[in-house]
Every structure is written in structure tokens, then in C-alpha cells.
Amino acid sequence: MKKLIGFCGLPGSGKSTAIESINDLGKIIIMGNIVRNELQERNIPLTDENLGNIAKSLREKYGKGIIAKKCVELIKKQNNIVLFIDGLRSMEEVKVFRNYWKFPIIAITTSQKKRFNIIRKRARKDDPKSLEELILRDQREMNFGLKEVIEKADFTIINDTTKKDLKKKTRRLVLSILKDY
């Protein structure tokens, strides 16, 4: 039986860093890559605005759980027993995964200031370039339903110190979850 654990958090909260600490325990499925692949297939430049527009249009056309459904297709093809889902955005997505698996959720939270610093340092092509852009992106993510997912998460890790500490907290929690799965 596959064991899935979901991760959620606002952009720059530290999800990717947290997941780095457990990548030896299973396969990581990044939900945002589904949208990025859609942009590539349509030959649309990879920008934050384009990502948001495609994510929104996919959800409007196929339902709020569409990205999760596409992930389920990928997961079913995997041989891995343990998988981590990075980037949940709505309870509809959570429901899609919970139709197949137990699927506990871990929320990573941190201050807006720390998130903006993280985003500036990682400098992904599709990242917001200003605090105003980050606020707009946060609103977009919240409109997808992310706030509710964070609030209803089974576990919360507060990313308020160092990367090392975040990784240690995450690994300890995930090992405990897997043990009791």
C-alpha cells in the first residue's frame, strides 16, 4: 500500500526545504510542475502571471481537483511506496487524494517577511519580484482555497529559525507519521 503525505504552505514558506530533509524516504510529486508542464506544452513563457492564469483556467474548465487528479495518474504509475505531495492548494485537491489514501497533511508556516526573503534568494523565474507581487500571489493562492488547507492541516511546522532546524523538525515529524501510517 502506498503512503502519501501532503505538504502545503504559502509561496516561500519553506516547503521545498522541508521536503529536502525527507527526499531519501520517498518520491516527491510537485503539484506546481503539473501547471509548469502545461505552460511548456502550450509554448507559454514561464512567468508567475502565466502560471496563475493557467492554474485558474484548468480549475475553471475541469474542476478544482484537476491538478490533484493529474497527480494521482502519476502516482499510480510509481513503484515507490512512500510519496510526498508538495503544493496542495484546496480542500478539493485534498479530497481527491483522500479518495485513494489516508493522506495526512503538513502545513509549513512562516512570516511574510521571511517568505519574501526566501523567494528573493531562490530567484525562480516565476517568483514574485516585489512584496506587492507576493501579496497578489498570496491572494491568488488563498482564492484557490489554500488558507483552508493550512487551517485544516493535520500537522503544522513553524519555520521560524534556520533551514537546519526546519529540516530536523520535518524529518522527525514525517518519520513519526510513517511509523503510525
Secondary structure by P-SEA (a helix, b strand, c coil): cbbbbbbbbcccccccccccccccccccccaaaaaaaaaaaacccccaaaaaaaaaaaaaacccaaaaaaaaaaaaaccccbbbbcccccaaaaaaaaacccbbbbbbbbcaaaaaaaaaaaccccccccaaaaaaaaaaaaaacaaaaaaaccbbbbccccaaaaaaaaaaaaaaaaaac
